[in-house]
Amino acid sequence: MHEQAARNLGVRYHYHLIEVEGAGREELRTLLDGVRRLGFAGVNVTFPYKEAVVDLVDELSPGAAAIGAINTVVVSDRRLVGHNTDTSGFARAATDLVEGGGQGAVALIGAGGVGRAIAFALAKLGVAEIRIFDTDRTKAETLARLLRPDAEAVAVNKIEDAVRGAVGLVNGTPVGMFPSQSSPVPDAHLHSGMWVADAVYFPLLTPLLRAAKAKGARIMTGRELAIYQAADAFELFTGLSPSTIEMGNAFDRIIGKTHAT
């Protein structure tokens, strides 16, 4: 997506995968120091490191500081500055869905890195109430406190407590990501009077979204979040506004090839 956007703008741009598994604090620190020293304009951070790298950067944008999670690190004068474009990306992606869903509570499953970003986006979109469920109750309670007093937010003990009477539901966990065939929410809690969004984009139609669609609910795949967060990161890295259409075309090509294999 990044390289396609750059080609469309006539800019030379290289986006390189740095894949690390099970990295500890010191390994992450070394990696980020390499990003600083090797001349990168920045780096994106994905699951499961969005919270782990927060105190390894030199500075946080106000939004990222409030959220406590980052997905974009910009190198500026050899300083590492953390941002969160998951929040801005989800807000852009879900605006029509939220506005068209009517006023009411939204259930958020997951209070980790992407869940935190989505919660702040929902607050920005003016959601009446955010009900947060996480298997780690402490995480859900911490996120609810961070959102107040800017939004009505509450941590709940059970998924059914989050979903009951809600006008919307968002999965902010990796549950349902390939090769998982699980859904974070039992099908019985889904219905046609709600909208359902998933942060997972591989597969696009996760088990949760397939079940929600079958019930007649409006759905949003992880495609738009993936595109818009990337577009906002691109602008932070380059100072240029990319075409989200070009980025979307690149996303679709790659996802299409991946599904084909």
C-alpha positions as CSV (number, residue, x, y, z in Angstrom):
1,M,0.0,0.0,0.0
2,H,2.7,2.5,1.0
3,E,4.8,1.8,-2.2
4,Q,1.8,2.0,-4.5
5,A,0.8,5.3,-2.9
6,A,4.4,6.6,-3.4
7,R,4.5,5.5,-7.1
8,N,1.2,7.4,-7.7
9,L,2.9,10.5,-6.2
10,G,6.1,10.0,-8.2
11,V,8.1,9.5,-5.0
12,R,10.8,6.9,-4.4
13,Y,9.8,4.9,-1.3
14,H,10.7,1.5,0.2
15,Y,8.6,-0.2,2.8
16,H,10.4,-3.2,4.3
17,L,9.0,-5.9,6.5
18,I,10.9,-6.4,9.8
19,E,9.4,-9.6,11.2
20,V,10.2,-10.4,14.8
21,E,8.5,-13.1,17.0
22,G,8.6,-13.2,20.7
23,A,10.8,-10.1,21.0
24,G,11.6,-8.9,24.5
25,R,12.1,-5.4,25.7
26,E,15.8,-5.2,24.9
27,E,15.4,-6.7,21.4
28,L,12.7,-4.2,20.7
29,R,14.9,-1.4,21.9
30,T,17.7,-2.6,19.7
31,L,15.4,-2.8,16.7
32,L,14.1,0.8,17.2
33,D,17.6,2.1,17.6
34,G,18.5,0.5,14.3
35,V,15.5,2.2,12.7
36,R,16.9,5.5,14.1
37,R,20.5,4.9,12.9
38,L,19.8,3.3,9.5
39,G,18.0,6.3,8.1
40,F,14.4,5.1,8.1
41,A,11.7,7.8,8.0
42,G,9.8,5.6,10.4
43,V,8.3,2.3,11.2
44,N,4.9,0.8,11.8
45,V,4.4,-1.4,14.8
46,T,1.8,-4.2,14.8
47,F,0.4,-6.9,17.2
48,P,1.6,-7.8,19.8
49,Y,4.0,-4.9,20.3
50,K,1.8,-1.8,20.2
51,E,1.9,-1.3,24.0
52,A,5.3,-2.7,24.6
53,V,7.1,0.0,22.6
54,V,5.4,3.0,24.2
55,D,8.2,3.7,26.7
56,L,10.9,2.8,24.2
57,V,10.4,5.9,22.1
58,D,11.6,9.4,22.9
59,E,8.3,11.2,22.6
60,L,4.6,10.5,22.1
61,S,2.0,12.5,20.3
62,P,-0.7,13.8,22.6
63,G,-3.2,11.2,21.2
64,A,-0.8,8.3,21.5
65,A,0.1,9.4,25.1
66,A,-3.6,9.3,26.0
67,I,-4.2,5.9,24.4
68,G,-1.1,4.2,25.8
69,A,-0.4,2.3,22.5
70,I,1.3,3.2,19.3
71,N,1.4,1.8,15.8
72,T,3.5,4.4,14.0
73,V,7.0,5.7,15.0
74,V,8.4,8.6,13.1
75,V,12.1,9.5,13.1
76,S,12.5,13.2,13.5
77,D,16.0,14.7,14.0
78,R,17.1,11.2,15.2
79,R,14.3,11.2,17.8
80,L,11.6,8.5,17.8
81,V,8.1,10.0,18.0
82,G,5.2,7.6,18.6
83,H,1.8,8.1,17.0
84,N,-1.4,6.1,16.8
85,T,-3.0,6.0,13.3
86,D,-5.2,3.1,14.3
87,T,-7.4,5.7,16.1
88,S,-7.6,8.1,13.2
89,G,-7.9,5.3,10.7
90,F,-10.8,3.6,12.5
91,A,-12.6,7.0,13.0
92,R,-12.3,7.6,9.2
93,A,-13.4,4.1,8.3
94,A,-16.4,3.8,10.7
95,T,-17.9,7.3,10.5
96,D,-20.8,6.3,8.2
97,L,-21.4,3.0,10.1
98,V,-21.6,4.7,13.5
99,E,-23.7,7.7,12.2
100,G,-26.1,5.4,10.4
101,G,-26.5,3.0,13.4
102,G,-28.3,5.4,15.6
103,Q,-27.6,6.5,19.2
104,G,-26.8,3.8,21.7
105,A,-24.2,1.7,23.3
106,V,-21.3,0.0,21.3
107,A,-19.7,-3.2,22.6
108,L,-15.9,-3.4,22.2
109,I,-14.2,-6.7,22.5
110,G,-10.6,-6.4,23.4
111,A,-8.7,-3.7,25.4
112,G,-5.2,-4.3,24.0
113,G,-3.3,-2.1,21.6
114,V,-5.8,-2.0,18.7
115,G,-8.8,-2.1,21.1
116,R,-7.5,1.0,22.9
117,A,-7.2,2.8,19.6
118,I,-10.7,1.8,18.5
119,A,-12.1,2.9,21.9
120,F,-10.7,6.4,21.5
121,A,-12.0,6.5,17.9
122,L,-15.5,5.6,19.1
123,A,-15.3,8.3,21.7
124,K,-14.2,10.8,19.0
125,L,-17.2,9.7,16.9
126,G,-19.6,10.6,19.8
127,V,-20.7,7.1,20.7
128,A,-23.2,7.3,23.6
129,E,-21.7,4.5,25.7
130,I,-18.7,2.2,25.2
131,R,-18.9,-1.2,26.9
132,I,-15.6,-2.9,27.1
133,F,-14.9,-6.6,27.5
134,D,-11.5,-8.2,27.8
135,T,-10.5,-11.6,29.2
136,D,-8.1,-9.5,31.3
137,R,-10.6,-7.5,33.4
138,T,-7.9,-5.1,34.6
139,K,-7.2,-4.0,31.0
140,A,-10.8,-3.3,30.4
141,E,-11.1,-1.3,33.6
142,T,-8.0,0.7,32.8
143,L,-9.2,1.5,29.3
144,A,-12.6,2.6,30.7
145,R,-10.9,5.0,33.1
146,L,-8.7,6.4,30.3
147,L,-11.8,7.2,28.3
148,R,-13.6,9.0,31.1
149,P,-14.7,11.9,31.4
150,D,-14.6,12.3,27.6
151,A,-16.9,9.4,27.0
152,E,-19.3,7.2,28.9
153,A,-17.3,4.0,29.2
154,V,-17.7,0.9,31.4
155,A,-15.9,-2.4,31.8
156,V,-18.1,-5.5,31.8
157,N,-17.6,-9.0,33.1
158,K,-19.3,-10.9,30.3
159,I,-19.6,-10.6,26.5
160,E,-23.3,-10.8,26.8
161,D,-23.3,-7.8,29.1
162,A,-21.4,-5.8,26.5
163,V,-23.7,-6.8,23.6
164,R,-27.1,-6.6,25.3
165,G,-29.1,-3.8,23.7
166,A,-26.0,-2.4,21.8
167,V,-26.4,-0.8,18.4
168,G,-22.9,-1.7,17.4
169,L,-20.1,-4.2,18.1
170,V,-16.4,-4.1,17.3
171,N,-13.9,-6.9,17.6
172,G,-10.5,-5.4,18.6
173,T,-8.8,-8.7,19.2
174,P,-7.0,-11.1,16.9
175,V,-9.6,-13.8,17.4
176,G,-10.8,-14.9,13.9
177,M,-7.5,-14.1,12.2
178,F,-6.3,-16.9,9.9
179,P,-5.8,-19.7,10.8
180,S,-8.3,-19.2,13.7
181,Q,-11.8,-20.3,12.9
182,S,-13.2,-18.8,16.2
183,S,-15.4,-15.8,16.8
184,P,-15.1,-13.6,19.9
185,V,-18.9,-13.3,20.2
186,P,-21.4,-16.2,20.2
187,D,-23.7,-16.1,17.2
188,A,-26.8,-15.9,19.5
189,H,-25.9,-12.4,20.5
190,L,-25.9,-11.0,16.9
191,H,-29.0,-9.6,15.2
192,S,-30.2,-7.5,12.3
193,G,-30.6,-4.3,14.4
194,M,-26.9,-3.8,14.9
195,W,-23.7,-3.1,13.0
196,V,-20.6,-5.2,13.4
197,A,-17.0,-4.3,12.6
198,D,-13.8,-6.3,12.8
199,A,-10.2,-5.1,13.0
200,V,-9.0,-8.4,11.5
201,Y,-8.5,-8.2,7.8
202,F,-7.2,-11.7,7.0
203,P,-9.6,-13.1,6.2
204,L,-11.8,-10.2,5.3
205,L,-14.9,-12.1,6.2
206,T,-14.0,-13.4,9.6
207,P,-16.2,-16.0,11.4
208,L,-17.8,-13.1,13.4
209,L,-18.6,-11.1,10.2
210,R,-20.0,-14.1,8.4
211,A,-22.3,-14.8,11.3
212,A,-23.3,-11.2,11.6
213,K,-24.0,-10.9,7.9
214,A,-26.2,-14.1,8.1
215,K,-28.2,-12.4,10.8
216,G,-28.8,-9.4,8.6
217,A,-26.5,-7.0,10.5
218,R,-24.5,-4.3,8.7
219,I,-20.9,-5.2,8.7
220,M,-17.5,-3.6,8.1
221,T,-14.4,-5.6,7.4
222,G,-10.9,-4.7,8.5
223,R,-10.1,-3.4,5.0
224,E,-10.9,0.2,5.6
225,L,-9.1,0.4,8.9
226,A,-6.0,-1.2,7.3
227,I,-6.1,1.4,4.4
228,Y,-6.8,4.5,6.5
229,Q,-4.3,3.8,9.2
230,A,-1.7,3.2,6.5
231,A,-2.6,6.4,4.7
232,D,-2.3,8.4,7.9
233,A,1.1,6.8,8.7
234,F,2.3,7.5,5.1
235,E,1.5,11.2,5.6
236,L,3.4,11.2,8.9
237,F,6.4,9.6,7.3
238,T,6.5,11.8,4.1
239,G,4.4,14.9,4.7
240,L,2.4,14.0,1.6
241,S,-1.2,13.0,1.3
242,P,-1.6,9.6,-0.4
243,S,-4.5,8.3,-2.5
244,T,-6.5,6.0,-0.4
245,I,-8.0,4.6,-3.7
246,E,-4.5,3.6,-4.8
247,M,-3.7,2.1,-1.4
248,G,-7.0,0.2,-1.5
249,N,-6.2,-1.2,-4.9
250,A,-2.9,-2.4,-3.6
251,F,-4.5,-3.9,-0.5
252,D,-7.1,-5.7,-2.7
253,R,-4.4,-7.2,-5.0
254,I,-2.4,-8.6,-2.1
255,I,-5.4,-9.9,-0.2
256,G,-6.7,-11.5,-3.4
257,K,-3.4,-13.2,-4.1
258,T,-3.2,-14.4,-0.5
259,H,-6.7,-15.8,-0.5
260,A,-6.0,-17.5,-3.8
261,T,-3.1,-19.4,-2.3
